[in-house]
Every structure is written in C-alpha cells, then in structure tokens.
C-alpha cells in the first residue's frame, strides 16, 4: 500500500501520483490517500488519478476529513494506513516524487529485513537547498543510521522514504496525532528503536524530496525537538551509566546539563 497524506497539495499532487502510476513493481499494489481538509483542487486531482490507476490495475482507496480544520500529518498518515490493506506500507508525501523502481527495491529489502524501517537515498529540489543535510543523510553508514539519531534533528532516514511491514508498523504503534508542531516522524522513529527495530537504507536515489516554505517540517519548533532528543538520550543511554562527563562546557553543554533530569545531573562529573 502506497500511503499518501494530502493537505492543500494541488501544485505537486499530479507529479506525485504519476510517480505511483509509473512504478515498475510487478506484484499487487494499491494507493491509499487521505485528504485532510484540503481547500484547494486536491480532491479533483485525486479523483482523476483514481480512474487512471484503477485502469492500470492499482486499486485506490480515498479517505477524507471534511471538517474545516486539518487534523495534521500524523492523523492523516494513520488514517491512510488504517483504510489500506497491503502487507507492506510505502510512505510518500504528496509533494514528493518516487523513482519507478522505488517500490520494487524497497519491497525486496523489507523481505530481507522484517523488523526494519527501510529508507533510501534522495535528491533534493531545488538542488541548492539543504546541500549539507542531503549529503549527510545519503552517506551515513549502516552503523550510523542508529548512532547518529542522537545528534540529528530528525530520523536518520527521512520519513517520505519509509517502507515497512504493516505488522511492524502496528507493533510500534502508529504516529502521534498531536497535529501541528509535533515531530511525528521522530517520535515514531524513537519508539521503533526502543522496540528493537532496525534501520536499513537502499543505496539508490529513489525519491525526489522537495524543499519549500509550506512543508509541515517548518512548523516544528527547535525547542520541541531538543526536549525529545534529550529524553531519548536519557532513556537509551544515560539510564545505564553511573557517571559521565559533558565535554563541551560552552552554551550547548550548559544547555544539555540544564535539560537533564535531576537524577542524571547528579551523574555528571
């Protein structure tokens, strides 16, 4: 099941859904779209592609939140997953574009790595946006996909490239539905790791990842991510240490010290 949450995406949706239609995957595939209170022409574009895709043998399930207010990305993704029926889930943001071999290659990897989130390499559009970040996520080693989560502001494989089994998705337990300002992908990633999940990246560029001011990522405050990162560090690492040193005595080091729980502050030597 290709999972697409939609909110006011008419400028990108045609290209996004065309990329589902162009997949070279030979097994059964369906598209599950959840339209979260779009006020633009997104619904018409979805209906147009439903006809094309179903003619090509790809069933399309459409759900929608018809109230005046969107419920947020986490809610829309969860709804799209719940209404779908595939054994595997391929997440796709409505402003991104998949390469034709994406589903095939990630499906192969998911069979080999059952309790993993499978990601892939990406190219960014526009090209000059977030160059360092794009290079960083594309070049992390297998080991770093797990260790670098402590230093990064988000998951080490970006959410629009995620592919995993339905069974594992529900084992981890769905996305946070707090709405705007909640880093639902980071929180899911943390839960995934806490439950023993692994991370694997297909080393092919399988997604065009768009950067633009309307992206939901921009609504998340730096402070929110910092607090989640510190809690995760305490839970995963510091809880098993009897003492440790904060090596950076500058601003970040002091900020980290002040953010720790009283029990962990006592361990700082």
N, C-alpha and C positions, 0 to 999 in steps of 0.2 A: 504494500500500500504506500503510494506516494502521498505524504501528508503536507498539505499547503494551507496555512492560516492566512486569511486575507483581511486587510483593512485599508480601504481607500488606495488601492494599488493599480488603478487603471493605466497609469503610464508604463508599467512594467509587465503587467499580467499576461499580455499576448505572448511576449517572448518567453516568459516563464513556462506557460502551459504548452507552447510549441515545443519546448525542450523535453517535456514529458512525452509528447507525441513522437519525437524523434529518437527515443531510446531504442537501442539495438537488442534489448533483453528479449529472449525467446520464450520465457515461461510466462505464467499468468501474472498480470499486473492490473491494479486498479488505482484510480485517483480519488483521494478524499479531501474535499475542500470545505473549510468552514469560513463563512463570510461574517466577520464580526462587525456588524452595524456600519457597513460602508455607506457613504453618502454620494459616492461618485458612480461611474458606469461599470464598476467591477462585476456586479451581478450579471449584466448583459454579456460581458466578455466570457464569464464562466459558462453561461448557457450555450454560447456559440461553440466553445471548445468541447462541451459535453457531447454535442452532436458529432463533431469530428472524431473525437477519441473513441466514442462508442461504435462508430462506423469502422474504426480500426481494431475493434475487439477489446478496448480498455474501458471497463465499466467506470462510471463517475458517480460518486455519492456527494451530494451537496447539503450542507447544514448551514443554518444562519441564526444569528442573534438579531432579531428585528426590532429591538428596542432602540431608543435614541442614543444610548451610550454604549461604546465598546467595552467589553469585559476584560480585554487585554490579551497579550500574546500567549501566556501560559494557559488561559482558559480556552482560547481558540485552538491551540495545538492539542490539548486534551480532548476536546470535543471531536476534532478531526480523527484522532486515534480511536476514540470510543465507537464512532459510527463506521469505522473501516473494519476489514476482516482478514487482511493479509497476515501471513506468519511472520513476515518481516516488515519493518517500518523504515521508509526512506524520507527524511525530513527535508523540506525545501521551502525557503522563504519566497514570498510572492514577488520580491524584487530581484531575485537571482535567477541564473540560467544554468541548467545542467548540460554537461557534455554527453553525447549519445551513448557512451559506454559506462556512464556512472552506475546505473542500477546493476548492470551485469557484473562489473568488477567488485562493487561493494557487497553484492549478494554472495559472490564466491568467497570473499574474505569473511563474511559473517558466518558462513557454514563452518569455516575453519576455526573461528574464534567466537564460540557461542555466548560467553558472558561479557562480551566487549562492546564498547561503543566504537564503531568503525568510522573513521574520518577520511579525508583525502586532502591533497594539496589544492590550492585555489589560485586564481589570478584575480586581481583587483581592478575594478573600473570605477572612476578614472585611474589610469595607470600610475600616476604620481601620488595617489592618496595612500597614506599609511605604508610607505615602502618598507620601512624597517620592520614593522609588525608583520607584514605579509612574508617577508624573507624569514623572519623568526619562526612563524607557525609552520612554514613549508619545510624548514630544515631541522626541526627538533629530532633527536634520535629517539629510538623506541623507549629507552630508559627515561629520557627527559619528558616524554609525554605524561609520565606520572610525577616526576620530581619537580618539574617547572610549574606545576599548578600552584605551588606555594609562592612563586614570585610573580605570577601573572595576574592580570585583572579579570581574566575570564578563563574558560576551559582551554586546554592546550590543543584541542581540535575544535574548530568553530562549529557552533550549533547548526547552521544551514548545510553542513556536510555530514551530519549524523545519520547513521544507519545501524539498526539493532533489531533484535528479535522482539516481537510483541510480548512474549513471555517475560523476557528480561526487563522490558520497559515497565510492566506492571509489578514485577518483583521490586524494582527500585521505588516505584510508587508515584507516577505522574508528575507534572510540573506544578510549581507553586502558582496559585491563581490570584495572588495579591494585586495584579494589574500593574499600572504604570509605575515605573521606578523600582520594580523588583527584578533582580538579575536571575530570572527563572532558569536559564541555561546553566549558570554557575552553580546554583543550589542543587539542581538535578545532578550535575557532574560530581559534586561533593558527596551526595547521597550514594551515587553509583560506586564511587571509590570506597566509601565506608562499608558498602555491602559486598566488597571483594571484587568489584567489576574491574575489567582491564580496558586498556585503550590501545587501539591499533589504527595506523594510518596507511591507506593505499597510496603508494608514492607515484601517483599520476595526478595531473591537474584535471579535476573532474567537475569544477564549478567556477562560474564567473560570479564573483562576490562583489556586489555593488556598494559603494560608499556614497551616502547622500544625507543632507540635513534632516530629512523626515524619518530616518531609521530609528526604530524603537530603542536601540542601544543608547542613543543620546539622551534618553530621559532618565538614565540611572545615575545617581549621584556617586561621586568618588568615595564619599564617606560611608555609604551603604556597603560598597564592595569591600572597603578596608575592614569594616567590622566583621563581615562574613569571613574574610580571609584569616583574620586573627583567631576567630572562634575555631575555624577548621584546623589551623596550625596547633592550637591548644589541644584540641581533641585528638588529632592524629599523631602528634609528635611530642609536645611538651608534657602531656599527661604521663608519658612513660620515662621522663627524665627526672633525675633527682636534683640536678642543678645545671645551669647553662650561663654562658656569657653573651651579652649583646655587644657585638664587636663595634658597631657604629655608634659613637657617642654623640653624633650630631642630631639634627632635627628628627630624622626618621627613627633613630634608635630610641630617642626620648619618647617619641610618639608611640612606638611599639611597647615600651615599658609601661606607659600610662594606660595603654589599651588592654593590658593583661589582667586576668582575674587576680584577686588578692593572693590566692594560693600559688599562682605561677610567679607573681612578683617576688615572693619570698625565695624562690629558687634561683633568682638572678644573682650571680656572684661577679 
